[in-house]
């Protein structure tokens, strides 16, 4: 089946919210506090779409995943603790990654990462950064499997997150010297 990645529209919000609600419930059932504080919510999705940073992963015409993809737009990444980023230049950051529950285990999150990395390269940006909760085993596994390197900790809404970066493409002039 054909898989594509496109900007989300306001008419996609109900489907995106269903996907995120299921992901929130999964995190809770796993005993995590990640996404248990009212975030993300439908307003978060609407804001993503209005800022043109919300994206859906589609298989044929069915929405099977969601994430927000931003360029140089994560102020908390300026406060990295206990580590160092791999690069100092422009970066793509992604948040709110979720795959529909009936499509888990099919490699779609990996496909989403590939689209994000391609988006980065198309914008002549060679760094992709992201973070996740310390107990999000699925995301931690994916970061490791896809070559993302642990860089330190960042904090969101009072909670620490593991921060990762992957340098993509051939341009290494923006790499830090450490």
TORPA-4810 file (N, C-alpha, C, O; in nm, 3 decimals):
<nodes>
NODE_1_0.083_-0.119_0.000_0.000_0.000_0.000_0.087_0.126_0.000_0.195_0.129_0.058_X
NODE_2_0.035_0.226_-0.066_0.107_0.353_-0.074_0.096_0.429_0.059_-0.012_0.439_0.118_X
NODE_3_0.209_0.482_0.104_0.213_0.562_0.226_0.261_0.700_0.189_0.360_0.715_0.117_X
NODE_4_0.191_0.804_0.239_0.238_0.940_0.215_0.224_1.024_0.341_0.161_0.982_0.439_X
NODE_5_0.283_1.140_0.337_0.293_1.230_0.450_0.250_1.366_0.399_0.308_1.419_0.305_X
NODE_6_0.148_1.422_0.461_0.097_1.550_0.414_0.060_1.640_0.532_0.045_1.593_0.645_X
NODE_7_0.046_1.770_0.503_0.000_1.863_0.606_-0.142_1.825_0.647_-0.225_1.791_0.563_X
NODE_8_-0.167_1.833_0.775_-0.300_1.806_0.828_-0.390_1.926_0.800_-0.344_2.040_0.789_X
NODE_9_-0.519_1.899_0.789_-0.619_2.006_0.771_-0.716_2.000_0.889_-0.719_1.902_0.964_X
NODE_10_-0.795_2.105_0.903_-0.890_2.108_1.014_-0.990_1.994_1.007_-1.037_1.947_1.111_X
NODE_11_-1.024_1.948_0.887_-1.119_1.837_0.879_-1.057_1.705_0.930_-1.129_1.609_0.957_X
NODE_12_-0.925_1.700_0.942_-0.858_1.580_0.993_-0.860_1.573_1.146_-0.829_1.468_1.203_X
NODE_13_-0.895_1.683_1.213_-0.883_1.689_1.359_-0.953_1.574_1.431_-0.892_1.514_1.520_X
NODE_14_-1.078_1.538_1.398_-1.142_1.428_1.472_-1.064_1.295_1.464_-1.054_1.222_1.563_X
NODE_15_-1.010_1.265_1.348_-0.933_1.140_1.332_-0.800_1.151_1.408_-0.759_1.058_1.478_X
NODE_16_-0.734_1.265_1.395_-0.608_1.286_1.467_-0.632_1.274_1.617_-0.555_1.210_1.688_X
NODE_17_-0.739_1.336_1.665_-0.767_1.332_1.809_-0.794_1.189_1.856_-0.752_1.150_1.965_X
NODE_18_-0.865_1.110_1.774_-0.887_0.969_1.809_-0.754_0.895_1.821_-0.735_0.816_1.914_X
NODE_19_-0.663_0.920_1.729_-0.531_0.855_1.732_-0.456_0.897_1.858_-0.397_0.813_1.927_X
NODE_20_-0.457_1.027_1.888_-0.386_1.076_2.006_-0.451_1.026_2.135_-0.380_0.992_2.230_X
NODE_21_-0.586_1.022_2.142_-0.653_0.970_2.262_-0.611_0.826_2.290_-0.586_0.789_2.405_X
NODE_22_-0.604_0.746_2.185_-0.560_0.606_2.202_-0.415_0.601_2.251_-0.382_0.519_2.337_X
NODE_23_-0.331_0.688_2.199_-0.190_0.691_2.241_-0.180_0.736_2.387_-0.099_0.683_2.463_X
NODE_24_-0.261_0.833_2.426_-0.264_0.879_2.565_-0.305_0.764_2.657_-0.245_0.744_2.762_X
NODE_25_-0.407_0.690_2.616_-0.454_0.575_2.696_-0.346_0.467_2.703_-0.328_0.405_2.808_X
NODE_26_-0.275_0.444_2.592_-0.166_0.344_2.593_-0.058_0.383_2.691_-0.010_0.300_2.768_X
NODE_27_-0.019_0.511_2.689_0.086_0.558_2.781_0.040_0.538_2.926_0.119_0.497_3.011_X
NODE_28_-0.087_0.567_2.954_-0.140_0.550_3.090_-0.138_0.402_3.130_-0.099_0.369_3.242_X
NODE_29_-0.180_0.315_3.039_-0.185_0.171_3.071_-0.045_0.113_3.093_-0.029_0.012_3.160_X
NODE_30_0.056_0.180_3.035_0.195_0.138_3.054_0.254_0.195_3.184_0.370_0.170_3.217_X
NODE_31_0.172_0.274_3.256_0.217_0.329_3.383_0.296_0.458_3.369_0.362_0.500_3.464_X
NODE_32_0.289_0.520_3.254_0.365_0.643_3.230_0.285_0.766_3.270_0.162_0.765_3.267_X
NODE_33_0.357_0.873_3.306_0.290_1.001_3.330_0.294_1.089_3.204_0.238_1.198_3.203_X
NODE_34_0.360_1.039_3.098_0.367_1.116_2.973_0.227_1.130_2.914_0.153_1.032_2.902_X
NODE_35_0.191_1.253_2.878_0.063_1.285_2.816_-0.055_1.260_2.910_-0.166_1.233_2.863_X
NODE_36_-0.034_1.267_3.040_-0.142_1.244_3.135_-0.187_1.374_3.203_-0.257_1.371_3.304_X
NODE_37_-0.147_1.488_3.147_-0.177_1.617_3.211_-0.265_1.707_3.124_-0.263_1.829_3.140_X
NODE_38_-0.342_1.647_3.034_-0.428_1.728_2.947_-0.364_1.771_2.817_-0.425_1.841_2.736_X
NODE_39_-0.240_1.730_2.798_-0.166_1.759_2.675_-0.119_1.627_2.616_-0.074_1.539_2.689_X
NODE_40_-0.129_1.612_2.485_-0.190_1.701_2.387_-0.344_1.693_2.392_-0.400_1.603_2.455_X
NODE_41_-0.408_1.788_2.325_-0.554_1.794_2.323_-0.599_1.851_2.188_-0.514_1.889_2.107_X
NODE_42_-0.731_1.859_2.163_-0.775_1.911_2.033_-0.724_2.052_2.003_-0.698_2.084_1.887_X
NODE_43_-0.710_2.136_2.105_-0.657_2.271_2.081_-0.512_2.266_2.034_-0.470_2.347_1.952_X
NODE_44_-0.436_2.170_2.088_-0.296_2.152_2.046_-0.292_2.120_1.896_-0.211_2.175_1.821_X
NODE_45_-0.380_2.030_1.854_-0.385_1.990_1.714_-0.425_2.109_1.626_-0.362_2.134_1.523_X
NODE_46_-0.528_2.182_1.668_-0.573_2.299_1.592_-0.460_2.401_1.577_-0.439_2.456_1.469_X
NODE_47_-0.388_2.426_1.685_-0.275_2.519_1.680_-0.168_2.470_1.583_-0.116_2.548_1.503_X
NODE_48_-0.137_2.339_1.589_-0.040_2.282_1.493_-0.085_2.309_1.350_-0.005_2.352_1.266_X
NODE_49_-0.212_2.285_1.323_-0.264_2.301_1.186_-0.261_2.447_1.144_-0.224_2.480_1.032_X
NODE_50_-0.301_2.536_1.236_-0.300_2.679_1.204_-0.159_2.729_1.177_-0.139_2.817_1.093_X
NODE_51_-0.060_2.674_1.247_0.081_2.711_1.226_0.143_2.635_1.109_0.259_2.656_1.075_X
NODE_52_0.064_2.546_1.047_0.107_2.463_0.934_0.223_2.371_0.970_0.312_2.349_0.889_X
NODE_53_0.221_2.317_1.093_0.324_2.223_1.136_0.266_2.084_1.168_0.342_1.993_1.200_X
NODE_54_0.135_2.068_1.159_0.072_1.937_1.182_0.076_1.854_1.055_0.040_1.902_0.947_X
NODE_55_0.118_1.729_1.069_0.128_1.638_0.954_0.061_1.505_0.985_0.065_1.457_1.098_X
NODE_56_0.000_1.447_0.882_-0.058_1.314_0.896_0.014_1.217_0.804_0.056_1.251_0.693_X
NODE_57_0.028_1.095_0.855_0.080_0.985_0.776_-0.042_0.910_0.724_-0.129_0.872_0.802_X
NODE_58_-0.048_0.889_0.594_-0.164_0.823_0.534_-0.121_0.696_0.463_-0.017_0.691_0.397_X
NODE_59_-0.204_0.595_0.477_-0.185_0.470_0.403_-0.305_0.460_0.311_-0.419_0.450_0.358_X
NODE_60_-0.281_0.463_0.181_-0.387_0.485_0.082_-0.453_0.617_0.122_-0.385_0.720_0.124_X
NODE_61_-0.582_0.619_0.152_-0.647_0.744_0.191_-0.677_0.751_0.341_-0.741_0.845_0.386_X
NODE_62_-0.632_0.653_0.417_-0.660_0.647_0.560_-0.549_0.713_0.641_-0.431_0.684_0.622_X
NODE_63_-0.588_0.801_0.733_-0.492_0.863_0.824_-0.453_0.758_0.928_-0.538_0.707_1.001_X
NODE_64_-0.322_0.727_0.935_-0.274_0.623_1.027_-0.174_0.676_1.129_-0.128_0.601_1.215_X
NODE_65_-0.139_0.806_1.120_-0.045_0.862_1.216_-0.046_1.013_1.213_-0.097_1.075_1.119_X
NODE_66_0.011_1.071_1.318_0.016_1.216_1.330_0.144_1.259_1.399_0.198_1.187_1.483_X
NODE_67_0.193_1.377_1.362_0.301_1.442_1.436_0.308_1.589_1.396_0.253_1.630_1.293_X
NODE_68_0.377_1.666_1.477_0.406_1.805_1.445_0.552_1.813_1.406_0.638_1.755_1.473_X
NODE_69_0.582_1.886_1.299_0.718_1.899_1.248_0.748_2.048_1.235_0.681_2.120_1.161_X
NODE_70_0.849_2.093_1.309_0.882_2.235_1.314_1.029_2.258_1.277_1.111_2.167_1.287_X
NODE_71_1.058_2.380_1.236_1.196_2.417_1.204_1.243_2.520_1.307_1.180_2.624_1.325_X
NODE_72_1.353_2.488_1.375_1.416_2.579_1.473_1.318_2.632_1.576_1.333_2.745_1.623_X
NODE_73_1.218_2.553_1.612_1.113_2.604_1.700_1.093_2.514_1.821_0.991_2.448_1.835_X
NODE_74_1.193_2.512_1.906_1.178_2.445_2.035_1.268_2.515_2.135_1.384_2.478_2.150_X
NODE_75_1.215_2.617_2.204_1.297_2.695_2.297_1.361_2.610_2.407_1.472_2.641_2.452_X
NODE_76_1.295_2.504_2.450_1.351_2.421_2.557_1.483_2.355_2.515_1.564_2.319_2.600_X
NODE_77_1.503_2.340_2.384_1.627_2.277_2.337_1.749_2.365_2.362_1.863_2.319_2.351_X
NODE_78_1.727_2.493_2.394_1.837_2.580_2.433_1.886_2.550_2.574_1.992_2.598_2.615_X
NODE_79_1.809_2.473_2.647_1.840_2.443_2.788_1.877_2.296_2.809_1.844_2.238_2.912_X
NODE_80_1.944_2.237_2.711_1.986_2.097_2.722_2.076_2.079_2.844_2.169_2.158_2.866_X
NODE_81_2.049_1.978_2.923_2.128_1.950_3.042_2.197_1.815_3.031_2.149_1.724_2.964_X
NODE_82_2.309_1.804_3.099_2.384_1.677_3.106_2.420_1.622_2.970_2.414_1.501_2.947_X
NODE_83_2.459_1.711_2.878_2.499_1.664_2.746_2.520_1.778_2.650_2.531_1.894_2.690_X
NODE_84_2.526_1.744_2.522_2.553_1.842_2.418_2.490_1.794_2.288_2.494_1.676_2.256_X
NODE_85_2.431_1.888_2.212_2.378_1.855_2.081_2.492_1.819_1.987_2.605_1.863_2.007_X
NODE_86_2.464_1.740_1.885_2.564_1.699_1.786_2.596_1.814_1.690_2.705_1.820_1.633_X
NODE_87_2.501_1.906_1.673_2.521_2.016_1.579_2.469_2.146_1.640_2.395_2.145_1.739_X
NODE_88_2.508_2.258_1.578_2.470_2.388_1.631_2.387_2.470_1.533_2.345_2.581_1.566_X
NODE_89_2.364_2.419_1.414_2.292_2.497_1.312_2.142_2.475_1.318_2.086_2.433_1.420_X
NODE_90_2.077_2.503_1.206_1.933_2.484_1.194_1.896_2.339_1.222_1.976_2.248_1.201_X
NODE_91_1.774_2.320_1.271_1.727_2.183_1.297_1.577_2.171_1.275_1.502_2.268_1.284_X
NODE_92_1.537_2.049_1.245_1.396_2.012_1.242_1.369_1.940_1.373_1.450_1.859_1.418_X
NODE_93_1.256_1.969_1.433_1.215_1.902_1.556_1.075_1.844_1.533_0.992_1.906_1.467_X
NODE_94_1.050_1.726_1.589_0.915_1.671_1.579_0.863_1.634_1.717_0.938_1.592_1.806_X
NODE_95_0.732_1.650_1.732_0.661_1.624_1.857_0.530_1.551_1.829_0.486_1.543_1.714_X
NODE_96_0.469_1.498_1.934_0.334_1.441_1.930_0.321_1.328_1.828_0.222_1.321_1.754_X
NODE_97_0.419_1.241_1.823_0.416_1.127_1.731_0.318_1.023_1.783_0.328_0.979_1.898_X
NODE_98_0.223_0.984_1.699_0.128_0.879_1.736_0.084_0.804_1.611_0.060_0.863_1.506_X
NODE_99_0.075_0.673_1.626_0.026_0.585_1.519_-0.107_0.526_1.565_-0.123_0.491_1.682_X
NODE_100_-0.201_0.514_1.473_-0.332_0.456_1.505_-0.316_0.317_1.564_-0.233_0.237_1.518_X
NODE_101_-0.396_0.288_1.668_-0.378_0.162_1.741_-0.392_0.038_1.653_-0.324_-0.062_1.677_X
NODE_102_-0.478_0.042_1.552_-0.495_-0.074_1.464_-0.386_-0.083_1.357_-0.393_-0.169_1.269_X
NODE_103_-0.286_0.006_1.364_-0.175_0.003_1.269_-0.039_-0.007_1.338_0.065_0.007_1.274_X
NODE_104_-0.040_-0.031_1.468_0.086_-0.046_1.542_0.160_-0.170_1.496_0.099_-0.270_1.457_X
NODE_105_0.293_-0.164_1.502_0.374_-0.282_1.469_0.390_-0.308_1.321_0.437_-0.415_1.282_X
NODE_106_0.353_-0.212_1.237_0.362_-0.229_1.092_0.474_-0.147_1.030_0.483_-0.137_0.908_X
NODE_107_0.559_-0.086_1.114_0.670_-0.007_1.061_0.631_0.134_1.019_0.708_0.201_0.951_X
NODE_108_0.512_0.179_1.059_0.467_0.311_1.015_0.536_0.425_1.089_0.557_0.531_1.030_X
NODE_109_0.572_0.406_1.214_0.646_0.511_1.285_0.782_0.531_1.217_0.829_0.643_1.200_X
NODE_110_0.844_0.421_1.180_0.971_0.429_1.108_0.953_0.506_0.977_1.036_0.590_0.941_X
NODE_111_0.845_0.478_0.907_0.815_0.547_0.782_0.798_0.697_0.807_0.845_0.781_0.729_X
NODE_112_0.730_0.731_0.919_0.711_0.871_0.954_0.846_0.940_0.977_0.868_1.051_0.930_X
NODE_113_0.937_0.872_1.049_1.071_0.927_1.071_1.141_0.952_0.938_1.207_1.054_0.921_X
NODE_114_1.126_0.860_0.843_1.189_0.876_0.712_1.135_0.999_0.640_1.211_1.074_0.578_X
NODE_115_1.003_1.020_0.648_0.945_1.139_0.587_0.996_1.266_0.654_1.024_1.365_0.586_X
NODE_116_1.010_1.265_0.786_1.061_1.381_0.860_1.205_1.411_0.819_1.241_1.527_0.796_X
NODE_117_1.287_1.307_0.809_1.426_1.327_0.767_1.433_1.381_0.624_1.517_1.466_0.594_X
NODE_118_1.346_1.331_0.537_1.339_1.380_0.399_1.296_1.527_0.397_1.350_1.608_0.322_X
NODE_119_1.197_1.561_0.480_1.152_1.700_0.494_1.270_1.789_0.533_1.288_1.898_0.479_X
NODE_120_1.349_1.742_0.628_1.466_1.816_0.673_1.562_1.843_0.557_1.604_1.957_0.535_X
NODE_121_1.595_1.739_0.484_1.688_1.754_0.372_1.633_1.845_0.264_1.708_1.924_0.206_X
NODE_122_1.503_1.836_0.236_1.442_1.923_0.134_1.449_2.069_0.174_1.443_2.158_0.089_X
NODE_123_1.462_2.094_0.304_1.476_2.231_0.354_1.621_2.268_0.382_1.650_2.368_0.448_X
NODE_124_1.714_2.185_0.330_1.859_2.207_0.349_1.897_2.217_0.495_1.981_2.297_0.534_X
NODE_125_1.833_2.133_0.576_1.862_2.125_0.718_1.914_1.983_0.745_1.855_1.885_0.699_X
NODE_126_2.023_1.975_0.820_2.091_1.846_0.834_2.086_1.791_0.976_2.162_1.700_1.011_X
NODE_127_1.997_1.845_1.057_1.982_1.799_1.195_1.834_1.776_1.225_1.750_1.861_1.197_X
NODE_128_1.804_1.659_1.282_1.668_1.629_1.328_1.678_1.600_1.477_1.753_1.513_1.519_X
NODE_129_1.600_1.675_1.556_1.602_1.659_1.701_1.464_1.620_1.752_1.362_1.656_1.693_X
NODE_130_1.463_1.547_1.861_1.336_1.506_1.922_1.363_1.465_2.066_1.478_1.450_2.108_X
NODE_131_1.257_1.447_2.140_1.271_1.402_2.278_1.155_1.310_2.312_1.052_1.309_2.244_X
NODE_132_1.173_1.234_2.419_1.065_1.147_2.466_1.081_1.122_2.614_1.185_1.149_2.674_X
NODE_133_0.976_1.070_2.672_0.977_1.035_2.814_1.075_0.921_2.839_1.099_0.838_2.751_X
NODE_134_1.130_0.917_2.959_1.228_0.814_2.996_1.171_0.672_2.987_1.247_0.576_2.972_X
NODE_135_1.039_0.658_2.997_0.979_0.524_2.997_0.905_0.492_2.868_0.828_0.396_2.864_X
NODE_136_0.927_0.569_2.763_0.861_0.542_2.636_0.948_0.445_2.555_1.019_0.484_2.463_X
NODE_137_0.939_0.318_2.593_1.027_0.216_2.536_1.017_0.206_2.385_1.119_0.186_2.317_X
NODE_138_0.896_0.218_2.330_0.880_0.206_2.185_0.956_0.317_2.113_1.025_0.291_2.014_X
NODE_139_0.945_0.440_2.162_1.013_0.552_2.097_1.164_0.543_2.120_1.243_0.570_2.029_X
NODE_140_1.204_0.506_2.240_1.348_0.490_2.268_1.410_0.385_2.175_1.521_0.404_2.125_X
NODE_141_1.338_0.276_2.154_1.386_0.170_2.064_1.400_0.225_1.921_1.499_0.200_1.854_X
NODE_142_1.299_0.299_1.878_1.301_0.353_1.742_1.416_0.451_1.723_1.485_0.448_1.621_X
NODE_143_1.438_0.539_1.822_1.551_0.631_1.812_1.682_0.554_1.794_1.762_0.587_1.707_X
NODE_144_1.702_0.453_1.876_1.827_0.375_1.869_1.838_0.305_1.734_1.943_0.310_1.670_X
NODE_145_1.731_0.241_1.691_1.732_0.164_1.566_1.758_0.253_1.444_1.820_0.209_1.347_X
NODE_146_1.710_0.377_1.449_1.721_0.465_1.333_1.838_0.561_1.339_1.847_0.653_1.258_X
NODE_147_1.928_0.541_1.435_2.052_0.618_1.437_2.047_0.752_1.508_2.135_0.836_1.487_X
NODE_148_1.947_0.773_1.591_1.942_0.896_1.670_2.033_0.878_1.792_2.035_0.771_1.853_X
NODE_149_2.107_0.982_1.825_2.201_0.974_1.936_2.148_1.051_2.056_2.096_1.162_2.044_X
NODE_150_2.162_0.989_2.173_2.121_1.053_2.298_2.213_1.172_2.324_2.336_1.159_2.318_X
NODE_151_2.154_1.288_2.353_2.234_1.410_2.371_2.222_1.472_2.510_2.304_1.556_2.545_X
NODE_152_2.124_1.434_2.590_2.105_1.492_2.722_1.958_1.499_2.757_1.876_1.425_2.702_X
NODE_153_1.925_1.588_2.851_1.788_1.601_2.899_1.733_1.741_2.874_1.805_1.841_2.882_X
NODE_154_1.604_1.746_2.845_1.529_1.872_2.839_1.407_1.854_2.928_1.371_1.742_2.964_X
NODE_155_1.343_1.965_2.963_1.228_1.960_3.053_1.105_2.021_2.986_1.113_2.129_2.926_X
NODE_156_0.993_1.951_2.998_0.864_2.001_2.949_0.761_1.984_3.058_0.745_1.877_3.117_X
NODE_157_0.689_2.094_3.085_0.585_2.092_3.188_0.636_2.027_3.317_0.566_1.949_3.381_X
NODE_158_0.761_2.060_3.353_0.819_2.014_3.478_0.875_1.873_3.479_0.923_1.827_3.583_X
NODE_159_0.871_1.804_3.366_0.919_1.666_3.361_1.040_1.653_3.268_1.043_1.715_3.161_X
NODE_160_1.140_1.573_3.308_1.256_1.554_3.221_1.222_1.464_3.103_1.139_1.374_3.113_X
NODE_161_1.288_1.489_2.992_1.275_1.408_2.871_1.415_1.378_2.820_1.506_1.459_2.834_X
NODE_162_1.431_1.261_2.760_1.556_1.228_2.693_1.554_1.295_2.556_1.457_1.283_2.482_X
NODE_163_1.662_1.366_2.524_1.672_1.438_2.398_1.767_1.366_2.303_1.872_1.316_2.344_X
NODE_164_1.730_1.361_2.176_1.805_1.288_2.074_1.825_1.376_1.951_1.748_1.468_1.925_X
NODE_165_1.930_1.343_1.875_1.956_1.412_1.749_2.013_1.313_1.649_2.089_1.223_1.683_X
NODE_166_1.973_1.336_1.525_2.033_1.261_1.414_2.079_1.363_1.310_2.001_1.446_1.265_X
NODE_167_2.205_1.355_1.273_2.257_1.438_1.165_2.232_1.362_1.036_2.274_1.247_1.021_X
NODE_168_2.162_1.426_0.943_2.124_1.362_0.817_2.193_1.432_0.701_2.232_1.548_0.713_X
NODE_169_2.208_1.363_0.591_2.268_1.423_0.472_2.419_1.430_0.481_2.481_1.369_0.569_X
NODE_170_2.478_1.504_0.391_2.623_1.506_0.377_2.691_1.626_0.442_2.813_1.627_0.457_X
NODE_171_2.613_1.727_0.481_2.673_1.851_0.534_2.707_1.833_0.680_2.617_1.821_0.764_X
NODE_172_2.834_1.832_0.712_2.873_1.820_0.852_2.941_1.946_0.904_3.002_1.944_1.011_X
NODE_173_2.931_2.056_0.829_2.996_2.178_0.869_2.932_2.239_0.993_2.994_2.323_1.060_X
NODE_174_2.809_2.198_1.026_2.744_2.256_1.143_2.758_2.169_1.266_2.694_2.194_1.368_X
NODE_175_2.841_2.066_1.258_2.861_1.978_1.375_2.943_2.049_1.480_3.035_2.126_1.449_X
NODE_176_2.910_2.023_1.604_2.992_2.081_1.713_3.125_2.009_1.716_3.138_1.899_1.662_X
NODE_177_3.223_2.068_1.778_3.358_2.013_1.774_3.381_1.908_1.883_3.492_1.856_1.894_X
NODE_178_3.281_1.876_1.963_3.300_1.780_2.072_3.260_1.640_2.031_3.269_1.547_2.111_X
</nodes>
